[in-house]
């Protein structure tokens, strides 16, 4: 897709549940033209610095034992982008590894929208898991619904569904996993097939999508450990007893 096509996609997404500051400015960046009429994004060096907030959050999550995988992956992606010389040398050694994605373009765009939406929900869910653990550890007694409302204006993580997060915690202040709320559970369930499709295709053609895949793996692990734990324990116990009797 051209930059103009991608700009139109992000602009359209910003009219959906994905309405957010980051989607909005991504559309703006893709549409911005340099003085010569060329897309400015093509002239920007593909290395990123960082202020340290993501790193501090990741370290805090490790200290508290919370799997904050998406924010951590985003920090690692920034770190990797900064290794420009190493990446250039690696490309010389291995050559281009990305192959074109074939199929109906609009179907893939919609699948990407669903994968992004689901991954975004997981990112917020992990953030609230971290806040809950920090609140318990420090005796803060945080009101998570009010925290969500604080982010609705003047914040880089401003998002349309922050109101839905507030509703979820007002309905159940003890909600441990945001994805268990009916509103978010229904979205995750409806997006799951497209989410898997996008993740699998990215691995197949060599497109790095660390946060998308990490989010899906987190949900799969959560479902495995929470909803299938009894069966898992039973199968392990049975296997151990069988080996002991040999």
C-alpha positions in Angstrom: 0.0 0.0 0.0 1.1 3.5 -0.7 1.5 6.1 2.1 -1.6 7.8 0.9 -3.6 4.6 1.1 -2.3 3.8 4.6 -3.1 7.4 5.6 -6.7 6.8 4.5 -6.9 3.5 6.4 -5.7 5.0 9.7 -8.0 8.0 9.2 -10.9 5.6 8.8 -9.9 3.5 11.8 -9.9 6.7 13.9 -13.7 6.9 13.3 -14.1 3.4 14.9 -13.4 1.9 18.3 -9.8 2.5 17.5 -10.4 6.3 17.8 -7.3 7.4 19.8 -4.5 10.0 19.8 -1.9 7.6 18.4 -4.0 6.4 15.5 -4.9 10.0 14.8 -1.3 11.2 14.6 -0.2 8.2 12.6 -2.7 9.2 9.9 -1.4 12.8 10.1 2.2 11.6 9.8 1.5 9.4 6.8 -0.3 12.2 5.0 2.3 14.9 5.6 4.2 16.0 2.5 7.7 17.6 2.4 8.4 20.8 0.5 9.1 18.8 -2.6 5.7 17.0 -2.4 7.2 13.7 -1.4 6.0 11.9 1.8 8.1 13.1 4.7 7.9 9.8 6.5 10.1 8.2 3.8 12.9 10.7 4.7 12.8 10.1 8.4 15.6 8.0 9.8 14.2 4.7 11.2 15.8 4.9 14.6 13.9 5.9 17.8 15.1 7.3 21.1 13.2 7.0 24.3 12.6 9.1 27.4 12.6 6.1 29.7 9.0 5.9 30.9 8.4 2.6 29.1 11.6 1.2 30.6 10.7 2.2 34.1 7.3 0.7 33.7 8.7 -2.5 32.5 11.2 -2.7 35.4 8.4 -2.0 37.8 6.3 -4.8 36.3 9.2 -7.2 36.7 9.7 -6.1 40.3 5.9 -6.7 41.0 5.7 -10.0 39.0 3.3 -8.7 36.3 3.6 -9.8 32.7 3.6 -6.4 31.0 4.5 -7.9 27.7 3.3 -5.3 25.2 5.0 -2.3 26.8 8.1 -4.3 27.3 8.1 -5.4 23.6 7.6 -1.8 22.5 10.7 -0.8 24.5 12.7 -3.6 23.0 11.5 -2.5 19.5 12.8 1.0 20.2 16.1 -0.5 21.4 16.4 -2.6 18.2 15.6 0.4 16.0 18.5 2.3 17.6 20.9 -0.4 16.4 20.9 1.0 12.9 24.4 -0.2 11.9 23.8 -3.7 13.2 20.5 -3.9 11.3 22.2 -2.7 8.0 24.9 -5.4 8.4 22.3 -8.1 9.1 20.4 -7.1 6.0 23.6 -7.6 4.0 24.1 -11.0 5.4 20.6 -12.4 5.2 19.1 -10.3 2.4 15.5 -9.2 2.2 13.2 -11.6 4.0 9.8 -10.0 3.6 7.6 -11.5 0.9 4.4 -9.8 -0.4 1.1 -10.6 1.2 -1.4 -11.8 -1.4 -5.2 -11.8 -1.2 -8.0 -9.3 -1.0 -6.6 -6.0 0.3 -9.7 -4.9 2.1 -10.0 -8.2 3.9 -6.5 -7.9 5.1 -7.0 -4.3 6.2 -10.1 -5.3 8.2 -8.2 -8.2 9.7 -5.4 -5.8 10.7 -8.0 -3.5 12.3 -9.3 -6.3 14.4 -5.8 -7.5 15.4 -4.9 -4.0 16.4 -8.1 -3.5 18.4 -7.6 -6.8 20.3 -4.0 -6.1 21.0 -4.8 -2.7 22.3 -7.3 -4.1 24.7 -4.7 -6.5 26.0 -2.2 -3.6 26.4 -4.7 -1.7 28.6 -5.6 -4.9 30.5 -1.9 -5.5 31.4 -1.5 -1.8 32.5 -4.5 -2.1 34.9 -3.0 -5.4 36.2 0.2 -3.6 37.0 -1.7 -0.7 38.7 -3.8 -3.2 40.7 -0.7 -5.0 42.0 1.1 -1.7 42.8 -2.0 -0.5 44.6 -2.2 -3.7 46.7 1.5 -3.5 47.4 1.5 0.1 48.5 -2.0 0.4 50.0 -3.1 3.0 47.5 -6.7 1.8 47.1 -6.9 3.1 43.5 -10.2 3.8 41.8 -9.5 2.3 38.4 -12.6 3.8 36.7 -11.5 7.3 37.7 -7.9 6.5 36.4 -9.4 5.6 33.0 -11.3 8.9 32.9 -8.1 10.8 33.7 -6.6 9.6 30.4 -9.4 10.8 28.2 -7.9 14.3 27.6 -4.4 15.5 27.1 -2.8 12.1 27.2 -0.9 10.1 24.6 -2.9 7.0 25.5 -6.2 8.8 25.1 -8.7 6.3 23.6 -12.4 6.1 22.8 -13.0 3.0 24.9 -11.6 4.5 28.1 -15.3 5.2 29.0 -15.9 1.5 28.6 -13.0 0.7 30.9 -14.6 3.0 33.4 -17.9 1.2 33.1 -16.2 -2.2 33.5 -14.6 -1.1 36.8 -17.7 0.6 38.1 -19.6 -2.6 37.5 -16.9 -4.7 39.2 -14.2 -2.8 41.1 -12.5 -6.1 41.8 -12.1 -7.0 38.1 -8.7 -8.7 37.8 -8.5 -8.9 34.0 -10.2 -6.3 31.8 -10.8 -9.0 29.1 -13.3 -10.7 31.5 -15.7 -7.8 31.2 -18.5 -8.6 28.8 -17.9 -5.6 26.5 -14.2 -6.4 26.1 -14.6 -10.1 26.1 -17.1 -9.9 23.2 -14.6 -7.8 21.2 -11.7 -10.2 21.9 -13.8 -13.2 21.0 -15.0 -11.6 17.7 -11.5 -10.5 16.7 -9.7 -13.7 17.6 -9.8 -15.4 14.2 -8.6 -12.3 12.4 -6.0 -11.8 15.1 -4.6 -15.3 14.6 -4.7 -14.9 10.8 -2.6 -11.7 10.9 -0.2 -13.1 13.4 0.4 -16.3 11.4 0.8 -14.4 8.2 3.3 -12.0 9.7 5.5 -14.9 10.7 5.0 -16.6 7.4 6.2 -13.6 5.3 8.7 -12.1 7.7 7.0 -9.0 9.0 7.9 -8.3 12.6 4.8 -7.7 14.8 6.1 -8.3 18.3 3.4 -6.6 20.2 0.5 -8.1 18.2 1.9 -11.6 18.6 2.8 -11.0 22.2 -0.7 -9.9 23.0 -2.2 -13.0 21.4 0.2 -15.2 23.3 -0.7 -13.5 26.5 -4.4 -14.1 26.0 -3.8 -17.8 25.0 -1.6 -18.3 28.1 -4.2 -16.6 30.3 -7.0 -18.8 29.0 -4.8 -21.9 29.3 -3.8 -21.1 32.9 -7.2 -19.9 34.1 -9.8 -21.9 32.2 -7.9 -25.1 31.6 -5.9 -25.3 34.7 -7.9 -28.2 36.2 -7.4 -30.3 33.0 -3.8 -29.4 32.9 -3.1 -30.4 36.5 -5.0 -33.7 36.0 -3.0 -34.6 32.9 0.3 -33.9 34.6 -0.7 -35.8 37.7 -1.8 -38.8 35.6 1.4 -38.7 33.6 3.5 -38.6 36.8 1.6 -41.5 38.4 1.9 -43.5 35.2 5.7 -43.1 35.2 5.9 -43.9 38.9 4.1 -47.2 38.3 6.4 -48.3 35.5 
